[in-house]
Every structure is written in C-alpha cells, then in structure tokens.
Amino acid sequence: MKISSSLKSLKKRDLNSKMVKRRGKIYIINKKKPKFKARQG
C-alpha cells in the first residue's frame, strides 16, 4: 500500500479505482487489481 499526501494522481492510475473513507482516513481501493491500494496521511 502506498501512503501519499495527495491521492489524485494515484486514483488516475486505473479506471476501476474508488475513493473510500474509513475510520477518518481516505483510501483508494481497486477490486480488479487488488495490488493498487493507497492511503492518505
């Protein structure tokens, strides 16, 4: 999982990426490519 201060560029990596907010943190998840994960902070 990549930890980044800005998730906009990581969201553009794949079309299936979705932004999710869990426990106050923002995550990017991808069902088709589970390897593409990111967290902000």
PAZAPA-4460 file (N, C-alpha, C; in steps of 0.05 Angstrom, whole numbers, plus 32768, in hexadecimal, padded with zeros to 4 digits):
% residues 41
    n_x    n_y    n_z   ca_x   ca_y   ca_z    c_x    c_y    c_z   seq   type   mol
   8011   7FE8   8000   8000   8000   8000   8012   8019   8000     1      M     A
   800C   802B   7FEE   801A   8044   7FED   800D   8058   8000     2      K     A
   801E   8067   800E   8014   807C   801F   801C   8097   8013     3      I     A
   8008   80A7   800D   800E   80BF   7FFD   7FFF   80D7   8009     4      S     A
   800A   80EF   8005   7FFC   8107   800F   7FE6   8110   7FFC     5      S     A
   7FE9   8108   7FE2   7FD4   810F   7FCF   7FCD   80F6   7FBF     6      S     A
   7FB3   80F0   7FBF   7FAA   80D7   7FB2   7FA0   80DA   7F96     7      L     A
   7F9F   80F3   7F8C   7F93   80F8   7F72   7FA2   80E9   7F5C     8      K     A
   7FBD   80EA   7F5D   7FCD   80DD   7F48   7FCB   80BE   7F4A     9      S     A
   7FC8   80B4   7F63   7FC6   8097   7F66   7FAB   808D   7F5E    10      L     A
   7F97   809E   7F5F   7F7C   8096   7F57   7F7B   8093   7F38    11      K     A
   7F8B   80A4   7F2B   7F8B   80A3   7F0D   7F9A   808B   7F02    12      K     A
   7FA9   807C   7F13   7FB8   8066   7F09   7FA7   8051   7EFC    13      R     A
   7F8E   804D   7F05   7F7D   8039   7EFA   7F60   8043   7EFB    14      D     A
   7F50   803B   7EE7   7F34   8045   7EE6   7F22   8039   7EFB    15      L     A
   7F2A   8021   7F06   7F19   8014   7F19   7F1E   801D   7F36    16      N     A
   7F30   8030   7F3A   7F37   8039   7F55   7F20   8048   7F61    17      S     A
   7F1B   8043   7F7B   7F06   8051   7F89   7F11   805D   7FA2    18      K     A
   7F07   8075   7FA9   7F0F   8082   7FC2   7EFC   807B   7FD8    19      M     A
   7F07   8072   7FEF   7EF6   806A   8005   7F01   8077   801E    20      V     A
   7EEE   8080   8030   7EF7   808B   8049   7EF0   8077   805F    21      K     A
   7F05   806E   806D   7F01   805B   8083   7F10   8064   809C    22      R     A
   7F02   8066   80B2   7F0E   806D   80CC   7F1E   8087   80CA    23      R     A
   7F13   809B   80BB   7F20   80B5   80B8   7F37   80B7   80A5    24      G     A
   7F3F   80A0   8099   7F54   80A0   8085   7F49   809C   8069    25      K     A
   7F55   80A7   8055   7F4C   80A4   803A   7F5D   808F   802C    26      I     A
   7F4F   807B   8020   7F5C   8065   8013   7F54   8064   7FF6    27      Y     A
   7F66   8059   7FE5   7F5F   8053   7FCA   7F60   8035   7FC7    28      I     A
   7F4A   8029   7FBE   7F4A   800C   7FBB   7F42   8005   7F9E    29      I     A
   7F4A   7FEE   7F95   7F44   7FE5   7F7A   7F3D   7FC8   7F7B    30      N     A
   7F24   7FC1   7F74   7F1B   7FA5   7F75   7F28   7F94   7F5F    31      K     A
   7F2D   7FA0   7F47   7F38   7F90   7F31   7F56   7F8B   7F35    32      K     A
   7F65   7F9F   7F40   7F81   7F9B   7F45   7F86   7FA1   7F62    33      K     A
   7F84   7F8D   7F74   7F85   7F91   7F91   7FA1   7F9C   7F99    34      P     A
   7FB4   7F9B   7F88   7FCF   7FA5   7F8E   7FCF   7FC4   7F90    35      K     A
   7FBD   7FD1   7F81   7FBC   7FEE   7F80   7FAD   7FF9   7F98    36      F     A
   7FBB   7FFD   7FAE   7FAF   8008   7FC6   7FBF   8020   7FCF    37      K     A
   7FB2   8034   7FDB   7FBF   804B   7FE5   7FB0   8057   7FFD    38      A     A
   7FBF   8065   800E   7FB3   8071   8025   7FBF   808E   8027    39      R     A
   7FAE   80A0   8030   7FB7   80BC   8034   7FBF   80C0   8051    40      Q     A
   7FD5   80CE   8055   7FDD   80D5   8070   7FFA   80CF   8076    41      G     A
***
